[in-house]
Every structure is written in structure tokens, then in C-alpha cells.
């Protein structure tokens, strides 16, 4: 023994008794989640049914119900917590004394993780953390556990959760009373949890929320026909809150459905799309490129999905109400309520729901933000009842948080969100084509948005039909001039906003290049100061450092020069530019992205002169380059962008890539404002390009091209 050591030994952890209450009260967020955890335990036990019975004194009180902007005060019944109880009964496998002692009574037990227990289970276990049972401490002051296995005696264990509240007691100090008796309450097998002296009142709205939560507990894609849940309430409560939990008929009548699978390699499989308008199912051959990011499939693992979608406008909801009237008393108000209760995208692991995904107002995929950015195309969270199925073994990177309420934020979880948006984007594009809307047959690519504001056709008609009305003609002509003057001012403002928004898109390039150059200046400055402080200054080395600083300054100047056209200054008069030089400048601004994705680009060495505002031509090619970079990032192998410039009754430019291209059925939509094939796209890029080109009396169109396999745009000035 080392003579400097006076004594040594080891300690054991001694958990305080309040650990159990902490698990139950603090890790379980609310009473409905607590009951859901207990029901999941019954599911794991292989029970065909779970009965949840509320017992207690019922009273009535005022309740404020908010309807749009008006608040109504109504009477609401509730169970008084004092002396009330909840009984959760199942007909599962039950527990023997050893399981109670060595599994149920052990926090964070590994019982469900053991291979032999998994093998003997009737169903796949819904959880493995060993804390769900302590949800009972969240709900009541006392618990009486009664359990029985087939052909065995009944076991009764009593818990007083107040025993776990003593700050001074250790867990080992708390004694739990148990009794083994002849069967009295369980005939064959199963478990009864008597939650006595509830901690909180239970009102009608809380019980209604519980019904919704339990109705979503099991995966509707792979429904469990042999697992039923029933709620039993005192007679004073509304009858609709009692009885078996069933899903509303409305869920069988969506406007659109998309369902299928995604493999571990990111390959979409068996994808089917249903449209109520066409009243037919259509098999979709989705490109696996959609599920690729940075040349790799999203690291999610395999999953299956089903998304049901409703159009919530007045006409559609009225039609749905009439359709359901023969089977049930469904009003538009009831349909809206059911949609509000059930909307959202739920995640199911091994057929059991992972909370809180799909809860009311839980927009975890951020669909509402997408809709705010693009209300014309995008779906909102309250239009979708969606289901995503994953597995504990098949999706190991999607891990539960410790509180059993949510998946740990990770790259895999972000990948799952991206995949969901890709799938919904397919629906959104098809829905866009089907829904009636005002559509201008003349493409924005070839006609200015402001052409409709001209009164010239009206003036010509009056001159022809009413030539004597000179005063009217004069007034209309004058008004037309005023309108054109106002349009010029609006176009100037729009032009400035275009530049500023484009500058925002380039901020990453500015920061990256600017910071790199600043670091270079900082390094050379330090070396220069160090050299000056030397007793013998090396003039040659000083000259090299000064030269390096001057070179860095020139690079800064070049960066600012490339960015300057996109400032908010007043639009300049078009000037003569070398087109190839401007295009090369735009590619340079994206050099890091192009390099990261190994994208080659080809710009001809010719020198075509063009008279145009430098910012306008910059914005045109910036949008085209950004689009190509995005779509080239979804393919494997070589990636290339081609620019061709030639004369053909004017200056023509072909801009193409070897990306996935544009599907024929949506070609007519790509120039529409707010239509986008990107899952998070706003759909203004090509609209802006077309509008800018039209301001110079040019044309912008999609064409076929032999050089590339992807999209090919033609610009003609």
C-alpha cells in the first residue's frame, strides 16, 4: 500500500425514496399520458381488452368554451378528485410474484429487453425503459395492484405513494405490503390497477381528450383487431364519452391518400395515390433520388407511411357532411371538430404510438410554416391525418427520450421529417393540378404581370366605335399614361426588393469568403508585426507579406464587386455587358456549394455582348444555378451544368443540367407563382426569372435538349 494513502474504500449509490415520485410526476407530463402508459403495459401483457372505469362523485361547474372570437360559458360535469378512483383492468398474462418483485418493482428494469421475455411475449413490447408503470404515482395517492396468471393464485400489492415523499427516506427503507390469496377479482388471468384518491379532477373535456389520445394509440396502418379499449363513466356523464373507443367514419372519406414504404436504402416502394375527384388509385413510381441528400440516402431506416388529406374549404366540408348524413348525424361543425382532434402526423413504433407526435397543435414537421410561405400549394397540419410506422430494431437511430415523450433530436430524425415533406410534396403537386382555380392561360414566362394594366385596347376600341368622343378618349389616354407611370415606379420598387432578397440568399457566400479573407489578413498582419519586431528585418519576407495582403485586398474588392449589383440602390439604365463573364461571376458565388457536391459546369469561351442591368441578369442566373444545385444534390454519380449561347433571330441561352428533370404532367405549372417541386420550395424563383426576362421583351421556356438528361430552360432576347 502506498504510504501516502491513509485509508481507502468504495461507496454504493443510495437512491432516495422520492425518486419513484419524481419519475411518475415529473417525467410523465400529464394525466392522459399517464393513463396511456398504463394501457400500453396492458397491451404488452397481451390483453385483448382494457377497461378504464372512473368511480366518484360527479359535480357541475361553469366552463369557458372559446369558439373563434367568442367565448361561451357552459355547464361542464366533472369527477371530484377527493375519494375518486380509476380502475384499469386487463385480461393479459398477469404477473407472478417473481415478476412483481424483480421486474415491476425495479425502476429502469431490463425485463422487456431480455431475449427470452421478448420471445415469449404475445406482442412486440412497446417500451423497454422500465419506468412507464410509475405513471400511477402521477394519477393518485394510492395504488392497489391485483394480478393473476393462469391456474395460479391472486397477488395483491399495495402502494402508498406518500411513503415515497419523505425527503429523508431511502428507497430501501420503504416497505410494500403484499398478499397472496385465492382468486377473488380475476377469474382467469390479468391485472387490475386501482388508482385510489385521485390527485386531480377529471372533467368532460379532459376525458374527451383521453378518448382521442387512446383512439390514436395503435397504428391504423396495421390495425390490431384483438385489442380494444373501453372507458366507463358515471351515469351523469354524456353517453358519447363512455363505451368502446372507435375512430370517426370521417377518416374513411379523405379527398386524397398517399401510402407506401421507404426501404433502408431510401427506395420508395408500393407507393399508391388516391384522389377522390378521380375516384381511383394510382401507383406512383417515385424516384429514389428524392430520398437522397448529399449523395447518400437519408439515415432513417425503413418505414411505412399513410397520409390522409382533406380540403377544408366550405364546399368540400358541406359535401362530406351530406355524404355522411345517411350513416351518422355528421354536421360540418362535427367534421371540423373531429379533424381538429385527430389531425397531425403520428409516429408508431412497432404499432404503438410515440407521444407527442400527432397531438393537437403538435406540428413537429413544421407544415404550417411551409403553408405560410406558400399558401397556394402547401398543405397545413390540420388538413392531414398521417401515420408513420417505424420499428425498435429496424430504426435504431430513432431513439426515445427518457420521458417516453418524443424521439431524440438527431440527424436521423431530421431525415425522417425531410422524407415526410418529400412525400407530401408529391400530393401537393397533384392536388394543385386537380383543384379548380383561376389560371391565366398566358404563361408568366412570356408576358409581363403588368400587361393587364394597360388601357390601350380600350382606347383603340373607343376611337374606332366612338370617334366623336374626343374628350373621353383624351381622359382615358391621360389615365393610361398615369397608370404606366405608376407601374414604372412599382417595377422600380419590385426591382429593389428582388435585389435585396437575392442578397439575403447570398449571405452565406459573403460570410464564408469574407471570413476566410479576414483570417488571411489577420495571419499575415501578425507575421508582419513579428518580422518588424525582429532586430534584423528580412526585407524580402516583409515584401512577400505585404504582397499577400495586397492580393487579399484585391480578392475582397472582387467579392464586393460581384455583390454590388444586388444592393438596394436605384435600378440603373441597362448597359453593355459580356454575358459569359456575368454568368461566370454567378457560378463563382456558388463555388463552395458546387465544390461540395462535385458539380462541374460548362460556360462557353465566347464573348456575347448584351445590353441589360447587371443585377437583373445576375438574378436570372442565380435562380437557375440554385435550382440546379438543389436537384443535382439528389442524384448519384457525375453532376454537370451546361450553358450554351448562340444567335438565332436574337440571342439565345440554353441552361441545363443532368439532374432528375421535370415530369411531363407538371411542365405547364413550373412557371406559376407559388408552384414548386422542392419539398420546402416557395415557388417564386422561375416566376421572377420569367418576369425579369419579359421586362426585356424576352422569352423564357422549357425545351428538350440532347446534351443533358435533366431540365433545360431556354432564354431568348
Secondary structure, 3 states (H helix, E strand, C coil): CCCCCCCCCCCCCCCECHHHHHHHHHCCCCHHHHHHHHHHHHHHCCCCEEEEEEECCEEEEEEEEEECCEEEEEEEEEECCCCCEEEEEECCCCCCHHHHHHHHCCCCCCHHHCHHHHHHCCCCCCCCCCCHHHHHHHHEEEEEEEEECCCCCEEEEEEEHHHHCCCCCEHHHCCCEEEEECCCCCCCCEEEEEEEEECCCEEHHHHHHHHHHHHCCECCCCCCCCCEEEEECCCCCCHHHCEECCCCHHHHCCCEEEEEEECCCCCEEEEEEEECCCCEEEECCCCHHHHEECCEECCCCCEEEEEEECCCCHHHHHHHHHHHCCCCCCCHHHHHHHHHHHCEEEEEECCEEEECCCCCCCCCCCHHHHHHHCCCCCCCHHHEEEEEEECCCCCCCCCECCCCECECCCHHHHHHHHHHHHHHHHHHHHHHHHCCCCCCCCCCCCCCCCHHHCCHHHHHHHHHHCCCCHHHHHHHHHHHHHHHHHHHHHHHHHHHHHHHHHHHHCHHHHHHHHHHHHHHHHHHHHHHHHHHHCCCCCHHHHHHHHHHHHHHHHHHHHHHHHHHCCCCCCCCCCEEEEHHHHHHHHHHHCHHHHHHCCEEEEECCCCCEEEECHHHHHHHHHHHHHHHHHHHCCCCCCEEEEEEEEECCCEEEEEEECCCCCCHHHHHHCCCCCCCCCCCCCCCHHHHHHHHHHHCCCEEEECCCCCCCCCEEEEEC
